Amino acid sequence: MATYVLMAGGTGGHLFPAMALAQELIRRGHEVHLATDERVEEYGSDFPATKTHIIASATPSFKNPIKFIGAGFKILGGIFSSFSMLRQIKPDGVIAFGGYPCFPPFLAASIMRIPGLLHEQNAIAGRANRALARFAKAIAVQFEKTSGFNRDDLIVTGNPVRDIVTKAAMIDYPKLDENSSLFLLVFGGSQGARAFSQFIPPAIAALPEHIRSRLQVIQQCRSEDLEQVTKVYSKARINVELSTFFADLPQRMAKSHLVIGRAGATTIAELGVIGRPAILVPLPNSLDQDQRANALLMQEAGGGWLVDQDNLSTQSKDNDLLFAKQLEELLGNANMLKNAAQKAKSLGRKDAVQRLADAAENLHK
């Protein structure tokens, strides 16, 4: 039996693939610890680790010298606390999934000569992983076309998905003909998306009656948006279920004919494994535009459609009802949706977690 420390930023995008690997390593008889930040209480309360270690870290602000110095001291403190943690655990290897909370413990592990594996979920490597690449014995990626690393020994594993996703992948694409209900799932990631609450309900309400009458909408939105979103759907007489969070999101994804969501790495991986077509709206104004790169790969494969957030609005004179018209075209074309579902599934890697676990075990061989 080996012992591993998994390191991840405390959001769903980093914690979910780490959780999937933890589940697989435990099945193989290994011990798993988690090093992360305080956000884990919201997104990783059920993480299957022997112990969760909160490590001090910070995101450097290069525009503000005072904040940059403060972040530097906090990171330095995180490195020293990581030395203590690692000496106590004595891991055989460490695996980092990105985010600046990985920086102190992964660097400390490198100094202590503990072999480390980086996993990059996006098509464009994140800044933390790029900074840590020189200290990694191996780097695993979700996409074969991943940019940002200056080395040619990348291991293409795919992005591991949780057991709940693997079970959802066993659900067949829902029956779809001219008389069946149309199941549409809308979610904006682990923290929701205000733009989705603002623009998507009016676009759905603008659909022709013969489509609206068949729609079953499930939408995740922030608590402060629930009242307004409810009014829009109620006025349009659309069947809808709203919530700030769906614990069974993979099952709901599997039962949907079409998904509207962001293009985070975890979303892309789960859409691929389950095999569902999606309208992907990349998070705008991100520094690396990683979500846009993810969405482009899905679109090029034929499993989804990239829509910029600016084109969601039904208020623009130039793009009046443009998004509603695209929705109408997709929801009215069963063959197009079924074909996209198959193309999406061709991108999925069900064995990603096994591949990544193999790479982890190879660290200390």
C-alpha positions in Angstrom: 0.0 0.0 0.0 1.3 3.5 -0.9 0.3 6.9 0.5 -0.5 9.9 -1.7 -1.2 13.5 -1.0 -3.6 15.0 -3.6 -3.4 18.8 -3.9 -6.1 20.9 -5.4 -7.7 24.4 -5.3 -10.9 24.4 -3.3 -13.4 24.7 -6.2 -15.3 22.0 -8.0 -13.2 22.2 -11.1 -10.1 21.1 -9.2 -11.7 19.0 -6.5 -13.9 16.8 -8.6 -11.1 15.2 -10.6 -9.1 14.9 -7.4 -12.0 13.2 -5.8 -12.3 10.8 -8.7 -8.6 9.8 -8.4 -9.0 9.5 -4.6 -11.8 7.0 -5.1 -9.7 4.9 -7.5 -6.6 4.9 -5.4 -8.6 3.8 -2.3 -10.1 1.0 -4.4 -6.5 -0.1 -5.1 -5.7 -0.2 -1.4 -3.8 3.1 -1.1 -4.1 5.8 1.5 -5.1 9.3 0.4 -4.6 12.7 2.0 -5.9 16.0 0.6 -4.1 19.4 0.7 -6.3 22.3 -0.3 -7.7 25.7 1.0 -10.6 26.6 3.2 -13.1 26.6 0.2 -13.1 22.8 0.5 -15.8 23.1 3.2 -18.3 24.2 0.5 -17.3 21.9 -2.4 -15.4 18.9 -1.0 -17.1 18.0 2.3 -17.5 14.4 1.2 -13.9 14.0 -0.2 -12.7 10.5 0.7 -9.4 11.4 2.3 -7.8 10.1 5.5 -7.3 13.7 6.4 -7.8 17.1 4.8 -5.0 19.6 5.3 -5.7 23.3 4.9 -2.6 25.0 3.5 -2.1 28.8 3.4 -1.7 30.2 0.0 -2.6 33.2 -2.2 -2.8 34.3 -5.8 0.0 36.8 -6.6 -1.2 40.2 -7.7 1.5 41.5 -10.0 -0.3 44.9 -10.4 -0.3 45.7 -6.7 3.2 45.6 -5.1 1.8 45.5 -1.6 -0.6 42.7 -2.3 2.2 40.9 -4.2 4.5 41.0 -1.1 1.7 40.0 1.2 0.9 37.0 -1.1 4.6 36.1 -1.1 4.7 35.9 2.7 1.5 33.8 2.8 2.9 31.4 0.2 6.2 31.1 2.2 4.2 30.3 5.3 2.3 27.6 3.4 5.6 26.1 2.2 6.9 25.8 5.8 3.6 24.3 7.0 3.7 21.8 4.1 7.1 20.6 5.2 5.6 19.7 8.5 2.6 18.0 6.9 4.7 16.0 4.5 7.2 14.9 7.1 4.3 13.5 9.2 2.5 11.7 6.3 5.7 10.5 4.5 3.9 10.1 1.1 5.2 8.0 -1.7 4.0 10.6 -4.2 2.0 13.8 -4.6 -0.5 14.7 -7.3 -1.6 18.3 -8.0 -4.7 19.4 -9.9 -4.1 23.1 -10.3 -4.9 26.3 -8.5 -2.5 28.3 -6.4 -3.2 26.3 -3.2 -1.2 23.5 -4.9 1.9 25.7 -5.1 3.2 25.6 -1.5 2.8 21.8 -0.9 4.0 20.8 -4.3 7.1 22.9 -4.1 7.8 21.6 -0.6 7.4 18.0 -1.9 9.9 18.8 -4.6 12.4 20.2 -2.2 12.0 17.0 -0.1 12.5 14.9 -3.2 9.0 13.4 -3.1 8.0 12.6 -6.7 5.2 14.8 -8.1 2.6 14.5 -10.8 0.7 17.4 -12.2 -2.7 17.0 -13.8 -4.0 19.7 -16.2 -7.7 19.7 -17.0 -7.9 22.5 -19.6 -6.7 22.9 -23.2 -4.5 25.8 -22.0 -2.5 25.1 -18.9 -3.2 27.2 -15.9 -0.7 29.6 -14.4 -0.1 27.5 -11.3 0.6 24.4 -13.2 2.9 26.2 -15.6 4.9 27.5 -12.7 5.1 24.1 -11.1 5.9 22.1 -14.3 9.7 22.3 -13.8 9.3 20.5 -10.4 7.1 17.7 -11.7 8.3 14.2 -12.5 5.4 13.8 -14.8 2.5 15.8 -16.3 -0.9 14.3 -17.3 -3.4 16.2 -19.4 -7.0 15.9 -20.5 -6.6 17.0 -24.1 -3.9 15.8 -26.5 -3.8 19.4 -27.8 -2.8 21.1 -24.6 -0.6 24.2 -24.7 1.5 25.9 -22.0 4.1 23.2 -21.2 7.6 23.3 -22.7 8.1 19.5 -22.6 7.1 16.7 -25.0 6.5 13.9 -22.5 2.9 14.7 -21.5 0.7 11.8 -20.6 -2.7 12.0 -22.1 -5.1 10.5 -19.5 -8.2 12.5 -19.9 -9.9 14.1 -17.0 -11.1 11.6 -14.3 -14.8 11.8 -13.4 -16.4 10.8 -10.1 -18.2 7.5 -9.6 -21.5 9.3 -9.8 -20.7 10.4 -13.4 -19.6 6.9 -14.4 -23.0 5.5 -13.2 -24.8 8.3 -15.1 -23.0 7.3 -18.3 -25.0 4.1 -18.3 -28.2 6.0 -19.0 -29.2 6.0 -22.7 -29.9 9.2 -24.5 -33.6 10.0 -23.8 -36.2 9.2 -26.4 -36.7 12.1 -28.7 -39.4 12.5 -31.4 -41.9 15.2 -32.4 -44.2 14.3 -29.6 -41.8 13.7 -26.7 -41.0 16.1 -23.9 -37.8 18.2 -24.4 -35.5 18.1 -21.4 -33.2 21.1 -21.2 -30.6 21.5 -18.4 -29.0 24.9 -17.7 -26.2 25.4 -15.2 -23.3 27.7 -14.8 -20.7 25.7 -12.9 -20.4 25.1 -9.1 -21.1 28.7 -8.4 -23.9 29.3 -10.9 -23.9 32.2 -13.4 -25.8 35.4 -13.2 -25.7 36.0 -16.9 -27.5 32.7 -17.4 -30.3 33.9 -15.1 -30.5 37.2 -16.9 -30.4 36.1 -20.5 -31.4 32.4 -20.9 -34.9 32.5 -19.5 -36.1 35.3 -21.8 -34.6 33.4 -24.8 -36.5 30.2 -23.8 -39.6 32.2 -23.2 -39.3 33.6 -26.8 -39.5 30.1 -28.3 -42.6 29.2 -30.3 -45.5 27.7 -28.4 -45.2 24.2 -29.9 -41.7 23.9 -28.4 -42.4 25.7 -25.1 -45.3 23.3 -24.4 -43.0 20.3 -24.6 -40.1 21.8 -22.6 -39.0 20.6 -19.2 -36.3 23.0 -18.0 -34.0 22.4 -15.1 -31.9 25.4 -14.2 -29.3 26.2 -11.5 -29.2 29.9 -10.5 -28.1 32.0 -7.6 -30.5 32.5 -4.7 -30.8 36.2 -5.4 -32.0 35.4 -8.9 -34.6 32.8 -8.1 -37.6 35.1 -7.8 -37.0 36.9 -11.1 -36.2 33.7 -13.0 -39.4 32.1 -11.7 -41.5 35.1 -12.9 -40.1 34.8 -16.5 -40.8 31.1 -16.7 -44.2 31.4 -15.1 -45.3 34.1 -17.5 -44.2 32.0 -20.4 -46.0 28.9 -18.9 -42.9 26.8 -19.0 -42.4 23.8 -16.8 -39.2 24.5 -14.8 -37.3 23.3 -11.7 -35.0 25.8 -10.2 -32.4 25.4 -7.5 -29.1 26.9 -6.3 -27.4 23.5 -6.4 -28.1 20.0 -7.7 -26.2 17.3 -5.9 -27.3 14.8 -8.6 -26.3 17.0 -11.6 -24.7 14.1 -13.5 -27.9 12.1 -13.5 -29.8 15.2 -14.6 -27.3 15.7 -17.3 -27.8 12.2 -18.5 -31.6 12.6 -18.6 -31.3 15.8 -20.7 -31.6 16.2 -24.5 -29.5 19.4 -24.5 -27.3 21.1 -21.9 -26.5 24.8 -21.7 -23.4 25.4 -19.5 -20.0 27.0 -19.1 -17.0 25.2 -20.7 -14.9 24.3 -17.6 -12.8 21.2 -17.8 -15.0 19.1 -15.5 -18.1 20.0 -17.5 -16.4 19.1 -20.8 -15.2 15.8 -19.3 -18.6 14.8 -17.9 -20.4 15.7 -21.1 -18.0 13.5 -22.9 -18.3 10.5 -20.6 -22.1 10.7 -20.4 -22.5 11.8 -24.1 -24.7 14.8 -24.1 -24.8 17.7 -26.6 -24.2 21.2 -25.2 -24.3 24.8 -25.9 -21.1 26.0 -24.3 -20.8 29.6 -23.1 -17.2 30.2 -22.1 -16.6 32.4 -19.0 -15.7 35.8 -20.6 -12.7 38.0 -19.8 -10.7 35.2 -18.3 -6.9 35.8 -18.5 -6.0 32.5 -20.3 -9.3 32.0 -22.2 -9.0 28.3 -21.2 -12.8 27.8 -21.3 -13.0 29.1 -24.9 -10.2 26.7 -25.9 -12.2 23.8 -24.3 -15.4 24.8 -26.0 -13.6 25.0 -29.4 -12.4 21.5 -29.1 -15.9 20.2 -28.3 -17.3 22.2 -31.2 -14.6 20.9 -33.6 -15.5 17.4 -32.6 -19.2 18.0 -33.4 -20.4 17.5 -29.8 -21.4 21.1 -29.0 -21.8 24.6 -30.0 -19.8 27.6 -28.7 -21.8 30.7 -28.0 -20.2 33.8 -26.6 -21.9 35.4 -23.7 -22.5 38.6 -25.6 -24.7 36.7 -28.0 -27.0 35.4 -25.2 -28.8 38.8 -24.9 -32.2 39.1 -26.6 -32.0 42.9 -26.1 -29.4 43.6 -28.7 -30.8 45.2 -31.9 -28.2 43.4 -34.0 -28.7 40.0 -32.4 -32.4 40.3 -31.5 -33.6 36.8 -30.5 -30.5 35.3 -32.1 -30.0 32.8 -29.2 -33.7 32.0 -29.2 -33.5 31.1 -32.9 -30.5 28.9 -32.3 -32.3 27.1 -29.5 -35.4 26.7 -31.7 -33.3 25.1 -34.5 -31.6 22.7 -32.1 -34.6 21.7 -30.1 -36.6 21.1 -33.3 -34.0 18.9 -34.9 -33.9 15.5 -33.2 -31.3 14.0 -35.6 -28.9 16.9 -35.0 -29.1 16.5 -31.2 -28.7 12.7 -31.4 -25.7 13.0 -33.7 -24.1 15.6 -31.4 -24.6 13.3 -28.4 -22.7 10.6 -30.2 -19.9 12.9 -31.1 -19.7 14.2 -27.6 -19.4 10.7 -26.2 -16.6 9.9 -28.7 -14.5 12.6 -26.8 -15.2 11.0 -23.4 -12.5 8.9 -21.6 -14.2 6.5 -19.2 -10.8 5.1 -18.3 -9.3 8.4 -17.4 -9.2 7.7 -13.7 -7.5 4.3 -14.2 -4.9 6.0 -16.5 -4.2 8.7 -14.0 -4.0 6.2 -11.1 -1.5 4.2 -13.1 0.6 7.3 -13.6 0.4 8.0 -9.9 1.6 4.5 -9.0 4.5 4.9 -11.5 5.8 7.9 -9.6 7.6 5.8 -7.1 8.7 2.9 -9.3 
